């Protein structure tokens, strides 16, 4: 039972650290706060699974730094590729894109990223994980199974809520795309000159865009966060979530 409780708490700790790393990195890069994460809560499970895999599956080679580096890089790369593939198949969306990174495979993984994570895993195994074990053991001694069970319950609720939002989000995006394509066909003779100019479209075709605005689905906070914070999110045939987000907001602001 103790090992189960320890694994669960380690998973949540590393998932939180992964979320914190992504949030800080993306916020600094963007110049403003960016709340990262697939889920609503402040965790990114792929980090928890990845680090636990390195810690437990690669335990026999923890003392061999070079071997650990290569094995961890390969393991994390496989996990990242599989996660990207499954998310795309399930939700028809790509959550990250490494096509602009050298030596990438289908934009899902890339050699420089794998090297980075291999080095990070060595540092975690050799320096961070021993301290994390002490911290987790203290939590288990104080809370027993209550904290792990409570966290699993919260995670289950979060995953259910997020999955429901993603299904609705996908339908909403399809509605937006269909509405746009329908009006684009209706106005095909004149709209090309306004291809990248929303304001020009509004000025030229005010009544048509008013109707389109009325037909747009409403995105909730979590769905808007996905559009805003996952800058490389690609959905179905829509090439850029930024373009879709600007399109929706521009129409909603137009009176």
N, C-alpha and C positions, 0 to 999 in steps of 0.2 A: 504493500500500500504506500509506503514511504517513497519508493521509487516512482510510482505513478504520480503522486503529488508533486514530486520534484520535477519530473518531466513537464507536467502541465504548467508549473510556474516558470520554468525555464523558457518554455515556448512563449508565454505571454511577455516575459521580460525582454527576450530578444526581438519579438514582434514589435514591442513598443520602441526599443532602441532603433530598429530599422525604420519605423515610422518617423521617429524624431530626426534621424539622419536625413531622410528624404525631405522632410518638411523644412529643416534648416537649410539644406543645400539648395532646394528649389526656391525658397524664399529669398536667399541671398542672390541667386541667379536672376530672379524676376524683379528684385528691388522692392518687393512687398510681401506680406505674409501669404503663404500658399499652404492650405490645409491638404496635405497629401493623404493617400490611402484609398483603397478600394472600398473599405467599410466606413461606417459612420464613426465608430470609435477610433481612438488613437493607437491603432495597431496595424501592421502590415504582415499578415500571416506567412508570406513567402520567406521572410527573413527568419521567422521562428522555425519553419520546417527546414530551411537550408542549413542553419547553424546547428540544429539538433542532429541533422543527418551527418554533418561533418564531425560533430562531437561523439556520436555513438557508432555510426557505421565505420568511421575511419579511426576508431580508438587504437587499433593495433599499430598504426603508423604515426601516432602523435609525436613520437620522439625523433622521427626522421623528417626534418624540416622540408627538404627538397621534395621528397615523395609526398608529404602532406600537402605542400603547395600545389603540385600538379593534380593530385587526386581531388582536393577540395575544389579547384578551378573546374575540373571536369564535372564533378557532382553538381555544383551550383549552376553550371551552364546547362546541364540536362534538365534540372528543375526549372530554370528560367524559360527554356525553350518549351517544355511541356506545359507550363502554366500559361504562356502566351498562346500556344496552340489551342488549349482547351477553352480559354476565355473567348477566343475568336470564334471557335466552333459553337459555343454555347450562346454567345451574345452578339455575334457578328460584329465584334469590335476589337480593335487593336489598342492596347493600353500603353504600349511604348513602342518606339520605332528607332532602330539602330542603323537604318539605311545610310545615314550620313557618317557612320563610324566605319573606319577601315576594317576589312576582313570580317564582315558580318555574314550571318547565315539567315536569309529571308527577312532580315531586319529584326529578328527575334533575339538573337545573341550576337556578340561580337568579341573578337579575340582580346582587344584592350580591356573591355569590361570584365572578361573572364580572368585576365591576369590580375586586375585590381581586386576582384573578390577573392581570388586565391591567396593574395598577400594579406588581405583583411582577415581571412579565416585562420591563417597561421598566427597572426597577432592575437586573435580572439582565443584560440586554443591554448596558446602558450602563456598569455598574460591576463586576459579578461575573464575567461571561464573559471579559473580557480577561485577568483574573488566572487564571481556570480554564484558559485556553488555555496559559498559561505553565507551569502545574503539569502539565497533561497532556503537553505537549511534553517536559518533563523525564522523565516516566514512560516515554514512548515511546523516548527516547534511551537509557534505562537497561535497558529490558526488551525492546524490539523488539516482535515479534508475540506473544511468549510470554504476557505478562500478559493481553492482550485475549482470546486463545484460551482460556486457563485460566478466565477469568471467564465466557466464553460456555459453557464446559463445565459449570461450577458452576450457572449459570442454567438450563441445559437440564435438569440433574438435579433442581434445585429445582422447576421447573415441572412435570416429570413426577410427582414425589412429591406436589406440591400438588394437581394435577388428580386423581390417584388418591384422595387423601384427601377431596377435595370430592365425588367420586362416592360414596364410602363414607359420607361425612357426610350426604349427601342421603338415602341409603337408611336410615341410622340414624334421622334425624329423622322420616322417613315411618313407620318402625316405631313410634317413640314416639307419634306422633300417632295412628296406627291403634290402638295398644294403649289409649291414653287414651280415644279415642272409643268403642271396644268396651266398656270397663268403664263408661264414662259412660252408655251405653245400657242396660247391664245393671242399673245402679243409678239409673236415671232418676227413680224415684219419690222417692228420698230425698236424692239428691246435690246438688240445686240449692241447698239451704241451706248447703252447704259449698263453693260455687262458687269463692270466693277464699281458702279456708282449708285449706291442705294438712294441717295437723296435725289439724283437725277431721275431715277425710276419713279419715285414718289411724286415728283413735280409733273412728270409727263403722264402718269397714269394714276391719279389720286383715287378714283373710284375703285379701280381694280385692286389696289393695295389695301384700301379700307376693307373690302370684302375678305381679302386674304388674312388680314389682321384678325377679323372676327372668327375665322376658321382655325386659327393657330391653337394648338393645345397649350395648356398652362404647365410649365415645368415647376416642380417643387424645389425646395432649397437644396436637397441632396442631388437632384438631377442637374440643377444649375451649377452646383459645385463641380460635378464631373466635367461639364463643358468648360468651365473657367480654369480649373486647376490641372486638367490633363491636356496640356497643349498639343500633344501628339496623338490624341485620341482620334481614331478613324472609325467611322460607322458606315457599313454598307458601301454605297458608292460616293459618299460624301468625303471629300479629300481632307478637309480640315475642320476640326471642331471649333477653331477660332472663327472661321468664316461663317459657320452655322450659327454660332453664338451672336456674332455681330448682326447677322441677318435677322434673327429673332428679335434682338433688342432694338434694332433700328425700326422694325415694323411696329413693335409695341410702343415706341416713343412717338411714332407718327400719329397725329390726331386727324 
